Amino acid sequence: MKFADFVCYEALVPNLKASTREGVIGELVEALSKAGALGSATCKELTQAVIKRENEASTGLGKGVAVPHVKHKSIKKVTATVGRSSVGVDFSSLDKQPVYSVILILSPVDNAESHLQAMETVFMHLQRDNFRKFLRQSQTVEQIRDLLKEADTNPAL
């Protein structure tokens, strides 16, 4: 699976305004809603579901990244967006460091395979120092989109 298969480029947020984990999740869900990617779910409903999942186990992976995600009955196909914080947000990361890059993934409850494929794509790229560095440095929607498209064509990025 490639980023182009599930990332909603119209919902990218290169300059997150929120300074809390809950605020960032809400801001990213709202961006997906404005892009028409949520189907029948409300922003409040999805934000609460993601935060509930986050409270069970932090998705702050360390090295400045977090991948909050949830499966929800209102989501018909895997969709994701990317947000970037210039100041850093506390996601209770494994390494106790702030998060600067957030990839939010929303999946249908009845398609575990597509959820796992999207997660695998994200984790494969986040393991690469260059990808994390370029993502953190991306300051515009175009830069984030171009990075994701380049990662699709050059998996070694």
Disulfide bonds with the S-S distance in Angstrom:
none
